[in-house]
């Protein structure tokens, strides 16, 4: 038993701090831009049974999948786990999510006793396949997406398996980047092991186990209490991904959320069957996105660990886009997580109207640019572009920020330009792109880019073109994403949301993220806030009048009489 609350609280913060130290280690030592700058990685600590004890403040949609990766390692190695081992996997059918996400898991021993595992997940810049970045939406089989790694020993009792590593590196476009990011994962696991051993030394091994059990029970208790605030019943929502990138129609996501008083069931029956393209997810990824949605809405201050997962039950149809069968492609499955989050939050909105925001941009858009040099060497650039949050029940959405499930960062312009393969010509917000409401949705973000390399392979993953981010409580929907080739030129062409292109030098591309949905009746927005948005360039004078019924004079002052008349007429 835990002797006092102070000991528990110190332990709770300490073990989370160890997980955060792992994440900081990756960020400081990673080699690739998508990891070091865009922060597409995660870190966690597990106990000897594979239960998550603590996770870093990193990518939520990774972390709920850690128990499945742990189960795969324990099933494969079980009693043969040894001090000094490090395990590696990425196979979506064997504990992974999609091939670029490499799980590195290191057991931690105190003397001969297994204390737990340090776990890292990194989205590597490239793991092979037919398109640079290994996430082509148009892939129709996992065999086209890159090297598949079942649960394997990368380090055997302290000795690196160089042959295995050389085999992996031979199958990727930028082996030095992959090797550098793997080394960052190993360094993070070392930091996590040191932290866990320090906690065992401080509290004793038995004390560590007891505190860990208490931490899991604590999260479970708090989440059940939060769920008890809701009226028991079933609540449903349907949302969509525009298409699969291969010419399909809309892809539906349906969830029925049943609240029983202290538990929650998510039934995804009615969602799309698996699709021909690479949008298919794993069941673990579906659960992970669901955890992120519920925690974001209800339980931001509750530690996210395996205790948090206990009140959940799931119905996830096998062979659906939420749990594709092998050998379905999985590379672009990130969009599925963001639409799951939107769908789950849409179902929860009438239950928790003071907590759930309108829909945001639909997930970070990505532009993967591959260039092959005259010497045969390859370079892969990742332009990760986060757009906007939807408006919240009590305040505006946030501009230019990662959505709930990702926690990524926009790629710095300098990172994109340093290779000399591209030039960024423009980057910023677009006015009138946030959904109108009493509280305004976040603005869409644009990036204009020119290809400087002789030829470049460009793979774009975006969405929310046809099915816009929804508004809530009378708020307007957000605005659509766009991909435009040669913007403003004689050959200007609006592209699909998920194209693959081969572009010559001089080609210009504009990418625009979707704007977030609004919350509440736009004609109840404080006219002074509308005026401030106009002065900040977030809303035009025409948008102020058309979307909010606020009329401004030539010098930017509010014409109160005209505003009252316009709003009254519109009503």
N, C-alpha and C positions, 0 to 999 in steps of 0.2 A: 504493500500500500504506500501511496505517496504521503510523506509526513506533513507537508504544508503547501499552501497555495503559492508561496513565494518561490519555493524550489521548482514547482511545476512551471510557473511563468518564466523564470530564468531559463529553464530547459527549452520551453517552447520557442522562445526568441533565439536561443543559441543554435538550435538545430536548423531553424530557418536561415540563420546567418551563415551556417556552413554551406547550405545549398546556394545561397547568394554568392558566397566566395567562389564556389565552383563556376558559377556563371561569369563572374568577373574575370576569372582565370581564362576562360574561353575567349571572352571579348578582347582581352589584352594580348593574347598569344596567337589567335587565329590568323591565317594568311589571306583568306579570300575576302572579297568585298561583301558578299552576301551574308557572311557570318560576322566579321569584325565591324562593319558599318551598318548593315541592315538588321543585324542581330537575330537572324533566323536560326535559333538554337535554344536548347533547354537543358536543365540540370535538376536532378532529384536525388534524394537518399531513400533507400528502402531497407526494411528489416530482412532478417534471414529467410522469411517466408515470401518475400517479394512484394510485401505491402508498402505502399508509398507512405513515408513518414513526413517528408518535407519536400517542397519544390521551390525552386528559385522564381523570382519575379521575371519570368521569361515568357515563352510561347504557350498559352494555355491549351491549345488544341494538340500540342505534342504530349502534354503531361498526363492526360487521362489515359493514354495508350501505354504508359510505362508498365502497369500490371500485366498486360498481355505479353510484352517483351520479356519481363521477368519470368512469367510462367513458361515461356518457350525455352529460356535458358535453364531453368530448374528441371523441366521435363527432359531436356537433352543431356544435361550433365549431372544433375542430382547430387548423389553422394560423391561424385568425382570432382566437385569444386575444390580448388586448392589455393593456398596463399600464393600470391604473385600472378595468378591467372588474370587475363582480361578477355572478355567475350565481345563478339561483333556480330551484328545481324542487320539486315534491311528488308528481307523477303516479306511482303505484305501478308502472305498466307502462313507465315511462321513467326508472328509476333511483331512484324514491322508495319509501316504505314504506306509509304511509297519509296521507291528505290533511292532517291537522293538523301533521305533521312537515314543516316547511319547511327544505330544505337551502339554505344560503347559502354559496357557494364563491367565493373571491377568488384570482386568480393573483398570484404574487409574482415580480417581475422584479429582477434585478441588472443595471443597464444594459439591454441588449437581450436578455439571456438569461433564460429562464423557469426559476426555481429550483424552484418547486412551487406548492402551493395551501394556503391556510388555509380550513378547512371547519368550519362549525357546523351543528348540527341542533337545532331548537327545536320542541317540541310546543306549538303555539299554542292559546290558550284557545278559539278558535272560528274556523272557516274557512267558515262557512255551512252549508247543508244544512237538513234539515227539523227537526232537534232541536238545541237549544243544546249546544255542545261538539263537535258534528260527529262523534261516535263512537257513535251509536245502534246497538245490537246488531241492532235490527229493520230496519235499512236492507237493501234487497235489490238495490240497484244503486249503483254509485259516483256516478251522476248525482244521487242523493239526499243525498250526503254533503258537498257543498261545492264550492268553486272548485278546478278542476284546472289545475295549472301544469306544462306541459312544460318541458324545459330552455330557459331564457330569460335574456336580459340584463336585469338590473335596473339596473345602472349601466354606461354605455357610455363607456369611456375617461375616467372621472371625472365624467360627467354622469348624474345620476339620471333615469330614465325616469318622470317624474311621471304621465304618462297611464296607463302600465301599473300603477303603484302605486295610482292612484285607482280603477282598475277592480277591483283586488283588494280594496281597502278597502270599496268599495261593496257587496261581496258577503258581508261578515262582520258579526256582531252587535255586536262591540265594536272598531270601527276604530282607536280611539286605543290600545288595548292591543296590537293587532296591529302598528300602526306603531311603538309603543315597543319591542316585542320584536324587530322587524326591525332597528331602530336598534341594539339591544344586540348583535345578531348582526354587524352591520357594524362596530361598535366592537371586537368580539372578533377579527374577521378583520384589522382594522388592527393590533391587538396581536400577532397571530400573524405577520403580515407583517414587523413591526418585529423580532420575535425571530428569524425565519429570516434576515433580512438581517444581523442582528448576528452570527449564527453564520457566515454566508458571509464577513463582514468579518474575523472572527477566524481562520478556518481556510482562507480562500480558496475560490473557487467549486469548483475541482477537489477541494480537501480536503473540502468539504461533501459532494460527490457520493460520494467514496471512503468517508467515514465513514458515510454513509447506507447504502451497499451492505453495509458491514461490520455495521451494526446489523441489517439484514434477515437476513443470514447467521447472525448470533449467535442471534437468536430461533429460527430454523429448527433450528439445531444443538441448542439446549437442549431444544426440544420433542421432537425425534427421540430424544434421549437419555432423556427421561422415558418416552416410549412404549416404549422398548426394555426397560424394567423389567418390562413385562407379558408373560405367556405368550401367544404368538401364537395367534389363534383368533377365532371369531365369538361374540358375546354379544348376546342379544336381550332386549327389554323392550317391554311394551305398557302404556299408560296411557290415560286418557280425560279429555275435557271432558264435563261432565254433559249438555249439550244445546246447541242453536244459538240458543236464545231464541225460536224460532218453533214449538216443539213437536216437534222431532226427538227421536230416541232418543240414546243415548250416542254420542260422537264419538271413535273410536279413533285413537291415535297409536302407531305401531309403528316401531321402529328395530332394525336389525341392525348392530352395531358390529364391524367386522373389524380386528383389530390384526395388522399384518404384521411387527412387529419394530421398524420405524422410521417407519411410516406408519399412518394411520387412515382407514378408509372408513365412512361412515354411509349406510346404505341405508334409506330411509323407505318402501319398498314395503310395502303393507298398511295404510297410514294412510288416513284418511277421504278420499273425494272432496270437492271444494269444496262448501260448504254454502250454503243459501239466504240466510243472514244475513250480517252484517258481520264474521265471525270469520276470513275468509280472509286468508292471509299471502302475501308474495312469497317467491320462492326465496332472495333476498338476506337476508331477515329470518330464514328458516329456518337458513341458514348462520351468520348472526350469533349466533343463540341457541345453536347447537351449539358455536361457538367459546367462548362464555361458559361453557358447561357444562364443557368440557374444561379451560379455563384455571382455572376455580374449583377443580376437583378435583385437577389435576395440576401446574399451572404458574403459580401466583399470582405468582411472582417473575420470570417470563419476560416481557419487553416484548411487548405485544400489538400487532403490526403485520403488514404483508403477508408478512413472513418467517414469522411464526407460522402463517399460513394455508397455507403450502406443503405440509405433510405431509398435508393433508386432501383426500379425494375424496368426492363426494356422489352419491347417487342420490335425486333428489327428483321424484316423479311429477308431471308437468304436469297441470293441472286438478284437483289435490288441494287440500285445505285448506292445504297447505304451499306451494302455488304456484298460486293461483287465476287463472283466465282473466278478462280484461276482458270485460264490465263488472262483474264481481263486486264487491260492497262489501267494504271492507277496514278500516273505522274501528275495530272492536273487536279487531283482530288481536293485540293485546298478550297476550291469554290464550294464544294459540298458542305464543308464545315461551316462556312459563313452563311450559307442558306439554311442549314439546320438551326443555327443560332437565331436567325431572323424568324424562322417558323416557330421555334419554341417560345421566343419572346412574344411573338404575335398571339400565341395561345394564352400566355400568362398576362397579357396586357389588361384584359377586363378583370382579372383576379387581383392584380397588384397595380392599379392605375397610377399610383403615386411613385412607382419605382421603375416602370418599364419605359424605355425611350422609343421613339419612332425609329424606323430602319435607317441604317447608315449606308455607306457606299457599296456594300455587298462584298467587301473583302479587298485586300490590297491587290491592285493590278500588277502584273509583272510583264516585263519586256526582256526576253533573253536574246542577246546578240552574240552570235558566234562568228569568228573570223579565223580563217586558215591562212598562215603566212606562206611565203615562197619556199621556206625551209620545211614545210609540213607541220610546223608547230601550230597549236591552236590557242586562242584566247576566248574566254567566255565572260561577257559583261552582263550583269543583272541590274536592270532598272526596276527597283521595287518602288511603287508609287501608292502611298496611302491617301485616301481622299477625305472622308468626313464622317462624323457621327451624326445620327439623327437627333432632332431636338429632344430634350428631356422634359419631363412633366413640369419642371420648375425653372428651366433655363435653356438657353440656346444650345444647339449642337456645337461640337468642336471642329474647327477647320484643320485640315492637313494632319490628321492623327490616325494611327492604326486602329482598326476596329477591335472590338472586345476580344475576339478569339486569337488574335495574332500577336499583338505587342511588338510589332516590327517598327523600323524607322525608314523613312524615305532615303533612297540612295543619294549621297552627296554628289553634287555636280562634279566636283574635283575628282572623285573616284571614277566616274564615268569617262572623263576626258583624259585622264593621265596616260592611257595607252596610246592616245592619238588616233583611235579608230572611229570615234564619234565626236561631235561638237553639240553642246546643248545651247540652243539659240533663245530659249525662253522657258520660264518656270515660274508659276504663281497660281493665284486664285482667279476664278472667273465670277464676275458679279451675276446676281440673279439666279444662281444655281442651287442655292439652299432652299429647300421646300418652305413655302410660306406658312406661318402659323403665329399663334400668340407667342410661341417661341420658335425661332427660325432654325431650320436644319443647317448643318455645316456646308460650306461651299465646296464645289468641285475644284480639283486641282488639274492644271495642264502642264505638259512638258513638250517642248518643241526640240527636235533633234535632227541633225544632219549626219548621214553616213560619210565618213572620210576614207574608210578602208576601200580597197578595190572592189570587194564584194562582201556582203554580210548576210548570214542567215538570221532571220528575225522571227521569233515565236512570241505571240502576244496572248496573254490570258486575261480577259476582262469579261464583264457581264453587266447586268442591270441596264441593258439597252432597251429591251421591250417591257420587261416587268420592273417598273421603277421602285425605288425605296419607298415603302409605304409611310404615310403620315398617320397620326393618331389623334383622336378626340377632335376631329374636324380640321386637322392640319393637312396641308397639301402634300402630295407625293414629291419626292426629290426629282432631280433631272437626270437624263440618261448619260451613260458613258459614251465616248466616241473614239474612233481611230481614223485619222485622216491622213492620206498620202498626198504629198505635195500641196499642203494647205496654202490657199491663196494663189496658186499657180494655175497655168492653163490645163494641167492634167489632174487637178484636184479630184480626189476620189474618196468617198466614204467607205471604209473597210468594214468587214464583219467584226464581231467582238472577239473572235478567237482565231485570227488568221496566222498562217505560216507563210513568210515571204522570203525571197532571195533578192536583195536590193543592191544595185550598183552604187558606186561612189557618187555623191551628190544628191542622193535620194533624201527627201525630207519627210519627217513623220511627226504628227501631233497626236498625243494621247491625252484624253480628258477622262478623269474619274467621275463617277456619278455623284450628285449632290444628295445630302441627307434629307429625309422627310421632315416635315414640320409637325408641331404639336399644338393643338388648340386652334380656335377660329382666328384666322389672320387679321380680321377686322377688329379684334380685341387687343391687338398688340399696341403697346404704348407708342403713340406717335413720336415721342422723343427718341425712342429706341430705333424706330425706322429712320428718323433723321440722322442719328448717329451712324447707322449702317451706310447711308448714302454718303456721308462725309468720309467714311472709311473706305469707300469704293466697293463695299460688299453688295450693295443694292443700288441700282440706277434710279434716277428720278421717275422714269417711266415705270420701273418695277414697283417703286413705292406707291404710285397711284393705282396701278393695275392689280397688284397682288395684295396690298394692304389698305387701299383707299386713303392714302395720306398724300396730300397735295403740298408741294414745296414751291416757294416763290423763287424768283431768279437768284436771290442772294442766299438761298438755302434755308430760309426760315419756313416754319409751318404755317400754311394758310388754314387757320382753324375753321373758318366758315366753310370754305370749299371742301375741307376734309370731312366735316360733319355732314355736308350735303351728299358727298360721294358715298360715304359709308351708309348713310340712311337710304339712299337710292338703291345701293347694291343689296341691302337687306330686303 
